[in-house]
Amino acid sequence: MKRIILLLLGVSVLAVEWRLSVDAQQPSADGPRYAENGQLLRPADYRDWVYLTSGLGMTYGPAGAGNPPGNFDNVFVSRAAYQRFMTMGKWPAKTMFVLEIRRADQHVSINNGGYTQGDVVTLEASVKDEGRFPETGWAYFAFGTAPSVAPLPASASCYSCHRQNTAVEWTFVQFYPTLMGIARRMGTVKPEYVDKH
Ligand code: HEC
C-alpha cells in the first residue's frame, strides 16, 4: 500500500514539473491584442497582470476631477513587460498599461470613515510599439465601456503630459513605488526628471 502511495506521489510530482516546464515555454499571453480592424481590444484579464499603484483623487486629469475625494485609479502592466523592466529598467516593445478608474464610495457595509473602491468609471490604456505607432512610439486609448477602440490622435493631451512629466520613458514610474528604485539603479530615469515641483 505504502509503495503504491509513493508511486502515485512520484507520478503527480512529475506531472506538475511537466506542466511548469510547458508553461515556461509558452509565449507570454498578456499585452496588447487587436481586432481585425486594428482597434485595441479591451483586455478581459488585466486584473491578472501586475498591479503597480492606486491613486486617490489625483488631479492631473482623466476622470479625476470632481468633488473630493475624486476617483481611485489603479495601474496594471502586462506581466512580461514588468519582468523585463525589473532586469532592464526599461519597457520592452508591446508593453501595455491599463489605468482603471473606480468610484470612491463611503459608508459601505461596516465602513464609517474613509473610502472604498466602487464601480469602474472608465478604463484607459497605453501601448509601447514603435512599429505600429511610428509617430509617437507610445499610443493612448480611452475605452470607456467599449470593447475595442482606435488610438487617440497624437494631439490628445495624454501624449504631451506623458511625454513631459514622466520619470521613465513616457510612464509615471515616479508614482510606482516598487519600480522607481529599479529605474534609479539602472540609470533609466530621465535626466530632466525632478522629484518636486
Ligand atoms: C496632465 C497629465 C496627464 C494627462 C493629460 C493624462 N495622464 Fe495618464 N497619467 C498621468 C499620471 C500622473 C499617471 C499616474 C497615475 C497614478 O500614479 O496613479 C498616469 C497614468 C496613466 C497610465 C498608466 C501608465 C503610465 O503611463 O504611467 C495610463 C495607461 C494613462 N495614464 C493613460 C492616459 C490616457 C489614455 C490619457 C488621455 C486620455 C491620459 N493618460 C492623460 C498623467 C496624465
Residues whose N, C-alpha, C, O or C-beta is under 5 A from the ligand:
A	BS01	HEC	T53 S54 G55 Y60 G61 D73 V75 F97 V98 L99 E124 A125 S126 Y140 F141 A142 S157 C158 C161 W170 T171 F172 F175
